[in-house]
Amino acid sequence: MDETVAEYIRRTVLKIPRDEIKTMLQKWGFLSEAQLQTVNFHQIKENISQDIVQLCEENSADIKQAAVLDIIYNHIYPNKRVWSVYQMKKTGEETDFFDITNFKQKFKRRLQSALKNVTINFREYEDNAIWIRIAWGTPYRRPNQYKPSYVVYHSQTPYVFISASVLKSNLPLLCQALIVASNYHDIREMELRSHSLNSLKDIVFKRYSQNFQTYCPRPLQERNGTLESTDLRIIQENRSEKERIQRVTQEVFGDGPQPKLEFAQYKLETMFKSDPKIDVLDKEPFRCLVKFSSPHLLESLKSLAPAGMADAPLSPLLTCIPQKARNYFRIRDKKGSFPESFVNP
């Protein structure tokens, strides 16, 4: 077994929590149960990794087998990577029968015709997800197994989840191979990024419940000009307002937890309101790019009104982020006014 393969297997085993090493090796299936019985999984991880490498040498493991173990690790721990969502499009409404063997052959042929030094591994899972691992090289260097790209493609859907390598120049090659193998004609990034792969899937596959605002904010009530000074009335008003905010927030975002989204952006095109007598920007729309980032973006938006940092209900331009993700985030303010949410940077 090559020394680089042995070192890669050793480092992969060291990443796995010690209590899960045996279970993950069983899923790998490269080592027999009898071989695993010879390993003391209660010793320190460094010694465990050395024992595993020794067994792999007996079985003459190669880099393709080592890469499969890495796929299994990333499938169990997808949150270790940053994922982006891409959507593919067809020219018409035709539907094609999906052949996994044909998909693999086309994908490998396309990449390997453009770049010789590249290793590609596939693994299928029961939810119709195809995990693809690509280790990139150069014309003069072997593939770097420590900085691979990962692709998760759900057959019969136009959505692809990509965790790209450091070499961004390889991304166009990867996208081209995807559309050729899957018989699509175009692919675009949806500007959704997160460590939580499952949350991104929930958003694009509509697997979580979110209500959408269908009413206007409550108008201001006219007062009789006299200020109520009773503490009890102030307390009651505060309590009622908090209850209203909680109710409106629940109506907009729903009862359940929000998908964990860390980045989103969309293009805003709107018209300024101006005095009809003053012809200023009445015809030319104002365009800007709006970006959001947070460790938990949707939960952050959900907490704005209860925290007193925004009026309730929130603008639909904020609450519609998951819905608009399916439309590349191209949003137009139909009222023709620039939303207050974006006035102050």
Phi and psi in degrees as a GROMACS rama.xvg file:
@    title "Ramachandran Plot"
@    xaxis  label "Phi"
@    yaxis  label "Psi"
@TYPE xy
-63.3349  145.004  ASP-2
-62.6338  -36.5458  GLU-3
-66.9414  -34.7228  THR-4
-67.8469  -43.0569  VAL-5
-61.1568  -42.6934  ALA-6
-67.4282  -36.7843  GLU-7
-67.2041  -41.385  TYR-8
-63.5092  -41.6711  ILE-9
-60.4425  -45.4926  ARG-10
-67.7069  -35.5294  ARG-11
-65.2163  -43.1762  THR-12
-63.5238  -37.8191  VAL-13
-65.2942  -26.1672  LEU-14
-72.7625  -25.2757  LYS-15
-78.5818  134.634  ILE-16
-55.7099  139.107  PRO-17
-57.7624  -37.8328  ARG-18
-68.3707  -14.0965  ASP-19
-110.435  0.00805037  GLU-20
-61.9105  -48.5449  ILE-21
-62.2426  -44.0759  LYS-22
-62.2592  -40.8507  THR-23
-69.555  -35.9922  MET-24
-67.7661  -33.5565  LEU-25
-66.2628  -38.5496  GLN-26
-66.7381  -32.7928  LYS-27
-62.4494  -46.4052  TRP-28
78.1037  5.63462  GLY-29
-79.0752  -34.2797  PHE-30
-98.9213  140.705  LEU-31
-73.5456  162.588  SER-32
-63.5324  -34.3184  GLU-33
-64.9984  -38.832  ALA-34
-67.047  -39.7211  GLN-35
-66.3828  -28.3266  LEU-36
-67.5713  -20.5834  GLN-37
-82.2083  -7.2047  THR-38
-95.7341  133.752  VAL-39
-89.866  103.332  ASN-40
-83.4864  5.74148  PHE-41
-99.8765  -3.15149  HIS-42
-83.8855  178.41  GLN-43
-65.46  154.113  ILE-44
-62.6209  -33.9058  LYS-45
-60.971  -42.9121  GLU-46
-68.8839  -37.496  ASN-47
-60.9917  -45.32  ILE-48
-62.3738  -38.4048  SER-49
-65.6542  -39.4653  GLN-50
-65.2978  -40.3319  ASP-51
-65.1554  -41.8518  ILE-52
-60.7267  -40.2749  VAL-53
-62.4956  -42.0175  GLN-54
-66.8536  -37.3073  LEU-55
-66.7585  -32.9352  CYS-56
-65.6684  -37.451  GLU-57
-63.8469  -31.8456  GLU-58
-93.015  2.35907  ASN-59
57.037  55.1044  SER-60
-67.8371  145.268  ALA-61
-118.025  -178.564  ASP-62
-67.3636  -29.1175  ILE-63
-66.1914  -40.4885  LYS-64
-67.2545  -39.4028  GLN-65
-64.9833  -36.401  ALA-66
-66.513  -32.7734  ALA-67
-62.9766  -40.5166  VAL-68
-62.0458  -37.5873  LEU-69
-66.7187  -37.7976  ASP-70
-62.594  -43.8817  ILE-71
-60.8051  -41.8472  ILE-72
-63.1729  -45.2143  TYR-73
-70.2961  -28.9562  ASN-74
-68.4538  -37.0165  HIS-75
-77.3293  -33.2237  ILE-76
-122.305  64.543  TYR-77
-68.4322  -20.2035  PRO-78
-73.2794  -3.03101  ASN-79
-76.2687  -11.2362  LYS-80
-119.435  163.696  ARG-81
-101.291  126.292  VAL-82
-110.353  142.628  TRP-83
-118.991  150.998  SER-84
-104.072  134.368  VAL-85
-124.957  146.005  TYR-86
-122.518  130.957  GLN-87
-100.278  155.962  MET-88
-134.25  149.009  LYS-89
-103.633  162.218  LYS-90
-77.3237  -27.9804  THR-91
-130.166  -163.758  GLY-92
-99.7229  14.1326  GLU-93
-67.056  148.781  GLU-94
-118.114  135.856  THR-95
-112.279  147.803  ASP-96
-72.6962  128.094  PHE-97
-88.063  123.914  PHE-98
-116.387  112.189  ASP-99
-63.2401  -37.0188  ILE-100
-65.1391  -44.3987  THR-101
-64.3816  -38.7914  ASN-102
-60.364  -47.5757  PHE-103
-62.0555  -43.4539  LYS-104
-63.9603  -45.3153  GLN-105
-64.6437  -41.7428  LYS-106
-62.8039  -49.006  PHE-107
-65.4239  -41.3947  LYS-108
-62.9599  -40.0622  ARG-109
-67.8972  -44.9574  ARG-110
-68.5312  -45.0439  LEU-111
-71.5528  -21.8691  GLN-112
-73.9715  -25.4176  SER-113
-93.923  -27.7241  ALA-114
-144.796  116.682  LEU-115
-72.7167  -45.6175  LYS-116
-84.8415  83.3298  ASN-117
-151.822  137.658  VAL-118
-113.283  135.723  THR-119
-128.527  129.187  ILE-120
-129.169  143.284  ASN-121
-120.988  150.438  PHE-122
-150.691  129.482  ARG-123
-98.7416  144.319  GLU-124
-124.406  164.094  TYR-125
-67.584  -16.7588  GLU-126
-91.8741  27.7144  ASP-127
63.6936  22.0367  ASN-128
-95.6858  130.751  ALA-129
-106.408  116.825  ILE-130
-94.017  128.731  TRP-131
-122.405  130.263  ILE-132
-115.469  125.981  ARG-133
-123.586  119.006  ILE-134
-102.307  124.388  ALA-135
-96.7855  141.259  TRP-136
-122.718  -166.03  GLY-137
-128.481  171.957  THR-138
-57.1055  -19.6187  PRO-139
-120.265  1.21417  TYR-140
-132.539  147.844  ARG-141
-70.159  157.134  ARG-142
-57.8383  138.605  PRO-143
-85.4915  104.186  ASN-144
-72.8692  -14.0191  GLN-145
-89.6788  -7.70171  TYR-146
-132.982  61.5768  LYS-147
-83.2996  162.592  PRO-148
-96.9026  145.797  SER-149
-120.502  137.93  TYR-150
-127.494  132.465  VAL-151
-119.839  114.017  VAL-152
-119.342  124.141  TYR-153
-93.9725  113.259  HIS-154
-60.0734  151.382  SER-155
69.1088  13.8167  GLN-156
-130.548  157.525  THR-157
-89.3905  8.61199  PRO-158
-101.535  137.622  TYR-159
-130.873  136.314  VAL-160
-112.397  122.441  PHE-161
-123.597  131.715  ILE-162
-113.516  101.837  SER-163
-82.2358  158.215  ALA-164
-78.6432  177.125  SER-165
-65.5671  -30.7464  VAL-166
-79.3466  95.0534  LEU-167
-68.7066  -18.7432  LYS-168
-66.2462  -18.5518  SER-169
-82.7674  -14.7043  ASN-170
-61.3867  -43.4197  LEU-171
-59.2255  -38.0915  PRO-172
-63.7292  -41.4434  LEU-173
-64.0922  -45.0283  LEU-174
-65.2493  -38.5391  CYS-175
-64.7996  -40.8014  GLN-176
-64.8822  -35.5634  ALA-177
-66.0165  -46.8479  LEU-178
-70.9672  -31.2031  ILE-179
-69.9305  -45.3812  VAL-180
-68.7101  -31.9275  ALA-181
-99.2906  4.07668  SER-182
63.7085  37.8241  ASN-183
-104.714  175.541  TYR-184
-122.013  -10.5551  HIS-185
-155.665  151.751  ASP-186
-144.36  136.419  ILE-187
-138.466  147.466  ARG-188
-77.3948  138.648  GLU-189
-92.9684  4.00085  MET-190
59.4405  39.7176  GLU-191
-122.254  124.193  LEU-192
-136.109  144.642  ARG-193
-167.536  156.384  SER-194
-74.7978  -24.2216  HIS-195
-88.3009  99.6029  SER-196
-64.4975  -40.1771  LEU-197
-63.8923  -35.0534  ASN-198
-67.2268  -40.0512  SER-199
-62.8575  -38.9858  LEU-200
-64.7223  -40.5595  LYS-201
-59.9755  -36.9717  ASP-202
-71.0724  -52.7533  ILE-203
-75.3459  -27.1603  VAL-204
-93.2314  4.74821  PHE-205
55.0356  46.5312  LYS-206
-98.8694  13.9162  ARG-207
-134.916  157.358  TYR-208
-97.6812  126.16  SER-209
-138.258  127.724  GLN-210
-82.3711  156.655  ASN-211
-124.343  143.274  PHE-212
-65.2841  124.623  GLN-213
-125.94  18.344  THR-214
-140.455  166.656  TYR-215
-92.8705  152.633  CYS-216
-57.776  153.941  PRO-217
-64.2729  128.493  ARG-218
-68.8731  154.905  PRO-219
-67.4633  135.729  LEU-220
-84.562  138.526  GLN-221
-72.7351  140.332  GLU-222
-110.95  158.731  ARG-223
-84.7111  8.16222  ASN-224
89.5703  -10.8165  GLY-225
-103.548  136.731  THR-226
-89.4983  121.667  LEU-227
-71.5708  127.423  GLU-228
-104.995  3.02106  SER-229
-78.021  126.097  THR-230
-60.098  -35.8093  ASP-231
-62.724  -39.1098  LEU-232
-67.694  -39.6361  ARG-233
-63.2321  -43.375  ILE-234
-61.6863  -42.7293  ILE-235
-65.3598  -39.8876  GLN-236
-64.6044  -41.9438  GLU-237
-63.7131  -42.2547  ASN-238
-64.6254  -43.2183  ARG-239
-64.1854  -39.9289  SER-240
-66.59  -40.9765  GLU-241
-63.641  -40.8429  LYS-242
-64.6532  -38.1582  GLU-243
-64.7484  -43.7544  ARG-244
-62.8715  -43.4208  ILE-245
-62.8999  -40.6108  GLN-246
-67.1262  -44.9326  ARG-247
-64.9688  -41.6196  VAL-248
-61.6776  -41.2413  THR-249
-67.4721  -36.7882  GLN-250
-66.4148  -34.4142  GLU-251
-81.2359  -45.2913  VAL-252
-97.3596  -12.808  PHE-253
86.328  179.467  GLY-254
-86.5281  -35.2364  ASP-255
-79.5067  172.661  GLY-256
-68.4768  152.412  PRO-257
-84.8391  148.641  GLN-258
-59.4802  145.586  PRO-259
-83.7705  99.5362  LYS-260
-111.74  134.855  LEU-261
-110.622  -19.231  GLU-262
-149.698  139.277  PHE-263
-154.409  148.903  ALA-264
-150.421  151.791  GLN-265
-150.667  160.928  TYR-266
-93.5358  128.599  LYS-267
-108.551  129.818  LEU-268
-128.387  119.691  GLU-269
-146.186  169.68  THR-270
-115.016  139.361  MET-271
-75.7192  144.106  PHE-272
-87.4486  135.64  LYS-273
-147.979  167.215  SER-274
-62.5546  130.531  ASP-275
-55.2866  -26.0427  PRO-276
-77.2484  -18.4978  LYS-277
-110.711  111.828  ILE-278
-87.2169  83.741  ASP-279
-122.857  114.439  VAL-280
52.9812  31.526  LEU-281
-75.3667  -26.8238  ASP-282
-104.996  -36.3624  LYS-283
-87.8806  120.651  GLU-284
-72.4222  157.772  PRO-285
-96.0442  128.719  PHE-286
-120.366  140.807  ARG-287
-154.274  163.356  CYS-288
-108.225  120.88  LEU-289
-104.819  125.263  VAL-290
-118.901  141.53  LYS-291
-127.481  140.727  PHE-292
-148.603  141.45  SER-293
-169.618  152.633  SER-294
-58.1845  -26.8306  PRO-295
-151.337  82.9022  HIS-296
-60.1894  -50.3886  LEU-297
-67.934  -37.0318  LEU-298
-67.6122  -33.206  GLU-299
-64.5921  -44.1933  SER-300
-63.6871  -38.6136  LEU-301
-63.5654  -29.6615  LYS-302
-90.3285  -4.66941  SER-303
-61.0721  -51.0606  LEU-304
-67.8943  -47.761  ALA-305
-59.3863  -28.8765  PRO-306
-82.7212  -3.991  ALA-307
80.109  14.8671  GLY-308
-94.8209  -5.43787  MET-309
-156.937  155.986  ALA-310
-74.801  153.036  ASP-311
-108.85  137.424  ALA-312
-80.664  159.862  PRO-313
-67.9261  158.287  LEU-314
-60.203  140.017  SER-315
-58.167  -22.9736  PRO-316
-64.8129  -21.759  LEU-317
-93.0557  -42.6356  LEU-318
-76.8143  -13.1857  THR-319
-93.5385  8.51068  CYS-320
-53.7309  -49.9385  ILE-321
-62.2607  -38.4102  PRO-322
-67.6753  -44.1393  GLN-323
-72.1371  -14.5912  LYS-324
-58.9583  -30.6519  ALA-325
-77.9408  -3.92945  ARG-326
-121.548  27.6737  ASN-327
60.8383  18.5946  TYR-328
59.8672  31.5967  PHE-329
-90.1848  103.567  ARG-330
-118.763  134.059  ILE-331
-117.49  131.979  ARG-332
-77.6609  102.262  ASP-333
-65.5895  -22.9627  LYS-334
-75.2753  -11.941  LYS-335
77.9387  16.618  GLY-336
-122.855  147.09  SER-337
-75.4643  122.004  PHE-338
-64.3708  140.887  PRO-339
-62.261  -26.0529  GLU-340
-60.1726  -21.6665  SER-341
-115.271  10.982  PHE-342
-70.6886  -45.8306  VAL-343
-97.7937  130.504  ASN-344
